[in-house]
């Protein structure tokens, strides 16, 4: 799961680097968005090392929100074409990683010791 969080972090960095937003966000919006994209996966990865079971459910919640955003972005790109194919591919990859985070997080949270 730490590798999935690292993949999400890399995917977010590549997406932000190659395809920055058309309109610059306010400072508060930028801090919150970057905290969600970069801070939460780093925090999840760090807390997963501790082995506490509740962090698995937190990763499921994060993956669910991320997957919903990826699906919405993908559908928007399909309905209103004009996005570069690389952007749509990156959204698909991060969507898959979020799905895997949900699957493995749920599995880890439900594991009986």
DRENDOBA-130022 format. One record per residue (C-alpha): chain; x, y, z. Coordinates in steps of 0.05 Angstrom, whole numbers, plus 32768, in hexadecimal, padded with zeros to 4 digits. Layout:
% DRENDOBA-130022
('A',(X,Y,Z)) ...
END
This chain:
% DRENDOBA-130022
('A',(8000,8000,8000)) ('A',(803B,802E,800B)) ('A',(804E,8024,7FC3)) ('A',(8007,8036,7FAD)) ('A',(800C,8076,7FD6)) ('A',(804F,8084,7FB6)) ('A',(8030,8078,7F71)) ('A',(7FF8,80A9,7F81)) ('A',(802B,80DC,7F97)) ('A',(8053,80D4,7F57)) ('A',(8013,80D5,7F2C)) ('A',(7FFD,8116,7F4E)) ('A',(8041,8136,7F44)) ('A',(8043,8123,7EFA)) ('A',(7FFC,813B,7EEE)) ('A',(8009,817D,7F12)) ('A',(804B,8186,7EEE)) ('A',(8034,8176,7EA7)) ('A',(7FED,8190,7EAB)) ('A',(7FE7,81CB,7EDB)) ('A',(7FA2,81EA,7EE6)) ('A',(7F8B,821D,7EB3)) ('A',(7F78,8250,7EE8)) ('A',(7FA6,8258,7F24)) ('A',(7F84,8246,7F66)) ('A',(7F85,8272,7FA3)) ('A',(7FBA,8266,7FD7)) ('A',(7F89,8241,8005)) ('A',(7F6F,8216,7FCC)) ('A',(7FB6,8205,7FB7)) ('A',(7FCB,81F2,7FFD)) ('A',(7F8D,81C6,8008)) ('A',(7F92,81A5,7FC3)) ('A',(7FDC,8197,7FC9)) ('A',(7FD2,817E,8010)) ('A',(7F9E,814D,7FF5)) ('A',(7FC8,8137,7FBA)) ('A',(800D,8134,7FDA)) ('A',(8007,8139,8026)) ('A',(7FD3,8103,8031)) ('A',(7FF7,80CC,800A)) ('A',(8038,80DC,802F)) ('A',(8013,80DA,8072)) ('A',(7FEF,809A,8060)) ('A',(8030,8079,804B)) ('A',(8052,808E,808B)) ('A',(801A,8076,80B7)) ('A',(8013,8034,8093)) ('A',(8058,8022,80AD)) ('A',(803C,8025,80F4)) ('A',(800D,7FEB,80E5)) ('A',(7FD0,800A,8106)) ('A',(7F91,7FED,80E8)) ('A',(7F69,802E,80E6)) ('A',(7F99,804C,80B3)) ('A',(7F81,8018,8081)) ('A',(7F3B,8034,8085)) ('A',(7F55,807A,807D)) ('A',(7F78,8064,803E)) ('A',(7F36,8047,8025)) ('A',(7F15,808A,8031)) ('A',(7F4D,80AF,800D)) ('A',(7F4B,807E,7FD3)) ('A',(7F00,8085,7FCD)) ('A',(7F03,80D1,7FC9)) ('A',(7F3D,80CD,7F98)) ('A',(7F1A,8099,7F6C)) ('A',(7EDB,80C4,7F6A)) ('A',(7F04,8100,7F54)) ('A',(7F28,80D6,7F1F)) ('A',(7EE7,80BA,7F04)) ('A',(7EC8,80FF,7F00)) ('A',(7F06,811B,7EDD)) ('A',(7F07,80E0,7EAD)) ('A',(7EBD,80E8,7E9B)) ('A',(7EC6,8133,7E92)) ('A',(7F01,8126,7E63)) ('A',(7ED8,80F4,7E3A)) ('A',(7E9A,8120,7E36)) ('A',(7EC0,815F,7E25)) ('A',(7EFC,8149,7DFC)) ('A',(7F37,8176,7DF8)) ('A',(7F61,815C,7E31)) ('A',(7FA4,813F,7E1B)) ('A',(7FA5,80F2,7E17)) ('A',(7FDE,80F1,7E4A)) ('A',(7FB2,8114,7E7D)) ('A',(7F7A,80E2,7E74)) ('A',(7FAC,80A9,7E7A)) ('A',(7FC8,80C6,7EBB)) ('A',(7F81,80CD,7ED7)) ('A',(7F76,8084,7EC6)) ('A',(7FB6,806E,7EE8)) ('A',(7FA7,8096,7F27)) ('A',(7F60,807A,7F26)) ('A',(7F7C,8034,7F24)) ('A',(7FAB,8043,7F5D)) ('A',(7F72,8060,7F87)) ('A',(7F49,8022,7F79)) ('A',(7F84,7FF6,7F90)) ('A',(7F8A,8021,7FCE)) ('A',(7F41,8013,7FDD)) ('A',(7F48,7FC8,7FD2)) ('A',(7F88,7FBE,7FF9)) ('A',(7F74,7FEF,8030)) ('A',(7F32,7FCB,803A)) ('A',(7F55,7F89,803B)) ('A',(7F88,7FA1,806D)) ('A',(7F53,7FC0,8099)) ('A',(7F29,7F81,809A)) ('A',(7F63,7F52,80A8)) ('A',(7F59,7F2D,80EA)) ('A',(7F98,7F24,8113)) 
END
